Amino acid sequence: MEPIHRLGLIAGNGHLPFYTLEEAARKGVPVTLAAIREETFPEIESLAEDLQGDITIHWLGLGQFGKLLETFKREGVSHALMMGQVKHARIFAPGSRSPMDYLRSLPDLKALKVLGSLAGKNTASLINAVIREIENEGIVFIDSTSFLESLLPPEGLLTAREPTSEEQRDFDYGIPVARDIIRLDLGQTIVVKSQAVVAVEAMEGTDATIRRAAELAGGEPLTVIKVSRPNREMRFDVPVVGPATLEVLKECSVTALAVDAGRTLMIEKDSFISRASEMDICLMGIQPPED
């Protein structure tokens, strides 16, 4: 990758933007942080101060796309990436705490132009359109995992316990189904039991999908499969699992989890794998399809 003169980091929720900011600072890369008012954890300001690098922070409403572009151009951003989740439901119902917050969330003229150009309003179409507009300004949009490669799991069995014969049958059945579903621009996750799909992720997110499946299955053991989008589109919507995921798996009687090797961000990877082994969960890194 060519040298990054200044990174534009568009931060959603969760701690992945924190890890990216830390790694960029460690490598001496200047950062312009576009923090989404409705999503980004406010503690990121304290982290930026502690890092004492060349970091500027700008809090933007979800719909302030024109302001984001102006900020990036003014500060000389050469490369940009997105990191952290923006809840899909925000696109349709911005969560605001006051009338002023609501106004900040409404699309500005640039955002309205992007929305109006779309034939479909699904997440992939929307974000790809945003990326195109950013790149039209001469900014290179890079893989969201560019600073977090150490969090990508390898292929194969990752935990101590191998899958049972039933879990392996669920993997064999469910992995092709999950890949077909994500090609339709639905969610990354499906939940399987006895070679039948119990739940498919849509806008509610992975945790809610797993909890819904557990309710339907009446507490019976479940297998979860989480895959990445085809064509190695790693600039957005990269699958993420972490300590909170393990708590949901435990709560919902999930005994096996498969994720795409090299394409899934695993927060606190070593401790995640160790903890999954302690919980007797079978964790597999599966081979992604060829691009």
C-alpha positions in Angstrom: 0.0 0.0 0.0 1.3 3.5 -0.9 2.3 5.8 2.0 -0.6 7.3 4.0 0.0 11.1 4.4 -3.2 11.5 6.5 -5.9 8.9 7.4 -9.5 9.8 7.5 -11.1 7.4 10.0 -14.9 7.2 9.9 -15.8 5.8 13.3 -18.9 3.9 14.1 -19.7 2.3 17.5 -17.8 -0.4 19.4 -14.1 -0.5 20.2 -12.6 -1.3 16.8 -12.2 2.4 16.0 -10.2 2.7 19.2 -7.9 -0.1 18.1 -7.5 1.4 14.7 -6.6 4.8 16.1 -4.1 3.3 18.5 -2.4 1.4 15.7 -2.3 4.4 13.4 -0.7 6.5 16.2 1.8 3.7 16.8 2.8 3.8 13.2 3.0 7.6 13.2 0.1 8.1 10.8 -1.7 11.4 11.2 -5.5 10.9 11.6 -8.6 13.0 11.0 -11.3 11.2 13.0 -14.9 11.6 11.8 -16.9 10.5 14.8 -20.5 9.7 14.1 -22.5 11.5 16.8 -25.2 8.8 17.0 -22.7 5.9 17.2 -19.1 6.6 18.2 -18.3 6.0 21.9 -17.4 9.4 23.4 -14.4 8.0 25.2 -12.5 8.1 21.9 -11.8 11.8 22.7 -9.8 10.8 25.8 -7.9 8.1 23.9 -6.9 10.7 21.2 -5.6 13.0 23.9 -3.7 10.2 25.6 -2.1 9.1 22.3 -0.7 12.7 21.8 -0.3 12.1 18.1 -1.4 14.3 15.1 -5.1 13.5 15.6 -8.1 15.8 15.0 -11.6 14.9 16.0 -14.8 16.1 14.3 -18.3 15.1 15.6 -20.7 14.7 12.7 -24.3 13.7 12.4 -25.1 10.6 10.5 -26.5 12.6 7.5 -23.7 15.2 7.4 -21.9 13.7 4.4 -21.1 17.0 2.8 -19.5 18.2 6.0 -17.4 15.0 6.1 -16.1 15.6 2.6 -15.3 19.2 3.3 -13.4 18.2 6.5 -11.4 15.5 4.8 -10.4 17.9 1.9 -9.6 20.8 4.2 -7.3 18.6 6.4 -5.5 16.9 3.5 -6.8 13.4 4.0 -5.1 11.0 1.4 -6.6 7.7 2.5 -9.9 6.8 4.3 -11.5 3.8 6.0 -14.6 3.0 7.9 -14.4 1.1 11.2 -17.1 0.2 13.7 -20.7 -0.6 13.3 -23.4 1.8 12.2 -26.7 0.2 13.0 -28.7 -0.4 9.9 -31.9 0.9 11.5 -30.2 4.3 11.9 -30.6 4.8 8.1 -34.3 4.8 8.6 -34.8 6.1 12.1 -31.9 8.2 13.5 -31.8 7.9 17.2 -31.8 11.4 18.6 -31.9 12.7 22.1 -33.1 16.2 21.3 -34.6 18.2 18.3 -31.1 19.6 17.6 -29.6 16.1 17.5 -32.4 15.1 15.1 -31.6 18.0 12.8 -27.9 17.0 12.8 -29.0 13.5 11.8 -31.0 14.5 8.8 -29.3 14.1 5.4 -27.6 17.3 4.1 -27.7 18.2 0.4 -24.7 16.0 -0.5 -26.2 13.0 1.3 -29.6 13.6 -0.4 -27.9 13.6 -3.7 -26.2 10.3 -3.0 -29.4 8.7 -1.7 -31.3 10.0 -4.8 -28.8 8.4 -7.1 -29.5 4.9 -5.8 -31.8 2.4 -7.4 -31.9 0.5 -4.2 -31.4 1.6 -0.6 -29.8 -1.5 0.8 -26.7 -1.1 2.9 -24.1 -2.3 0.4 -25.5 0.1 -2.3 -25.5 3.0 0.1 -22.0 2.5 1.5 -20.5 1.8 -2.0 -22.1 5.1 -3.2 -20.5 6.9 -0.2 -17.1 5.4 -1.0 -17.4 6.4 -4.7 -18.1 10.0 -3.6 -15.1 10.0 -1.3 -12.8 8.5 -4.0 -14.1 11.2 -6.5 -12.4 13.7 -4.2 -9.0 11.9 -4.9 -9.0 10.1 -1.5 -8.1 6.4 -1.6 -10.5 4.2 0.3 -8.7 1.3 1.9 -9.5 -2.0 3.5 -11.1 -1.4 7.0 -8.7 -4.1 8.4 -5.6 -2.4 7.2 -4.4 -1.5 10.7 -5.9 -4.6 12.4 -4.5 -7.6 10.5 -3.4 -9.2 13.8 -7.1 -9.7 14.7 -7.9 -11.9 11.7 -8.1 -15.6 12.5 -6.4 -18.3 10.5 -8.2 -21.2 8.8 -9.0 -24.4 10.7 -10.0 -25.5 14.1 -9.2 -22.7 16.6 -10.3 -24.2 19.9 -9.5 -27.4 21.7 -12.7 -29.3 20.8 -13.4 -30.5 17.4 -17.0 -30.4 16.1 -19.3 -33.2 16.9 -20.8 -35.1 14.1 -24.0 -33.1 14.4 -22.2 -29.8 14.5 -20.2 -30.8 11.4 -23.4 -31.7 9.6 -24.8 -28.2 10.5 -21.6 -26.6 9.2 -21.7 -28.6 6.0 -25.3 -27.6 5.5 -25.2 -24.1 6.8 -22.1 -22.6 5.2 -23.3 -22.7 1.6 -26.7 -21.4 2.8 -25.0 -18.5 4.6 -23.0 -17.6 1.5 -26.2 -17.6 -0.7 -28.0 -15.4 1.8 -25.3 -12.8 2.0 -25.2 -12.5 -1.8 -28.8 -11.2 -1.5 -27.4 -8.4 0.7 -29.0 -9.7 3.9 -27.1 -10.3 7.1 -23.8 -12.1 7.7 -25.2 -14.6 10.3 -27.4 -17.6 10.2 -28.3 -20.0 13.1 -28.7 -23.7 12.3 -30.0 -26.7 14.2 -30.3 -30.2 12.8 -29.5 -29.0 9.3 -32.3 -26.5 9.3 -32.0 -22.7 9.4 -33.6 -21.3 12.6 -32.8 -17.6 12.1 -31.3 -15.3 9.5 -29.8 -11.9 10.4 -31.4 -8.8 8.8 -31.2 -5.3 10.4 -31.5 -6.4 14.0 -27.8 -7.5 14.2 -26.1 -10.7 15.1 -26.8 -10.8 18.9 -30.6 -10.3 18.4 -30.6 -13.0 15.7 -29.0 -15.5 18.0 -31.4 -14.7 20.8 -34.4 -15.0 18.5 -33.1 -18.4 17.4 -32.6 -19.5 21.0 -36.2 -18.6 21.8 -37.4 -20.6 18.8 -35.3 -23.6 19.6 -36.4 -23.6 23.2 -32.9 -23.7 24.6 -31.6 -26.6 22.5 -28.0 -26.5 21.3 -27.4 -24.3 18.2 -24.7 -23.7 15.6 -23.9 -20.2 14.3 -22.2 -19.4 11.0 -21.0 -15.8 10.2 -19.6 -15.1 6.8 -18.1 -12.2 4.8 -19.5 -10.6 1.7 -18.3 -11.9 -1.7 -15.7 -10.3 -3.9 -13.5 -9.6 -0.9 -15.3 -6.3 -0.2 -13.4 -5.5 2.9 -13.8 -1.8 2.9 -17.0 -2.0 4.9 -19.2 -4.4 6.8 -16.4 -6.8 7.9 -17.7 -9.5 10.2 -16.8 -8.9 13.9 -16.9 -11.2 16.9 -15.6 -10.4 20.4 -16.0 -11.1 24.1 -19.6 -9.9 24.1 -20.3 -12.4 21.3 -19.2 -15.2 23.6 -21.6 -14.1 26.3 -24.5 -14.3 23.9 -23.4 -17.7 22.7 -23.3 -19.0 26.3 -26.7 -17.4 27.0 -28.3 -19.0 24.0 -26.8 -22.5 24.2 -24.6 -22.1 21.0 -22.0 -24.9 21.0 -20.3 -24.2 17.6 -19.3 -21.1 15.7 -17.8 -20.8 12.2 -16.3 -17.6 10.8 -14.4 -16.7 7.7 -10.7 -17.0 8.1 -8.7 -13.9 7.3 -11.9 -11.8 6.8 -13.4 -11.7 10.3 -12.1 -9.3 13.0 -11.8 -11.1 16.3 -11.6 -8.6 19.1 -9.0 -9.7 21.7 -8.3 -12.7 19.4 -6.1 -14.8 21.7 -8.3 -14.4 24.8 -11.4 -14.9 22.6 -10.1 -18.3 21.4 -9.0 -19.3 24.9 -12.3 -18.3 26.4 -14.2 -20.2 23.7 -12.2 -23.3 24.5 -13.0 -22.9 28.3 -16.7 -22.7 27.4 -16.4 -25.9 25.3 -17.4 -24.0 22.2 -16.1 -25.4 18.9 -14.7 -22.4 16.9 -13.7 -22.9 13.3 -12.0 -20.6 10.8 -13.5 -21.5 7.4 -12.0 -20.9 4.0 -13.7 -18.0 2.2 -14.7 -18.4 -1.4 -12.3 -17.4 -4.2 -12.8 -13.8 -5.3 
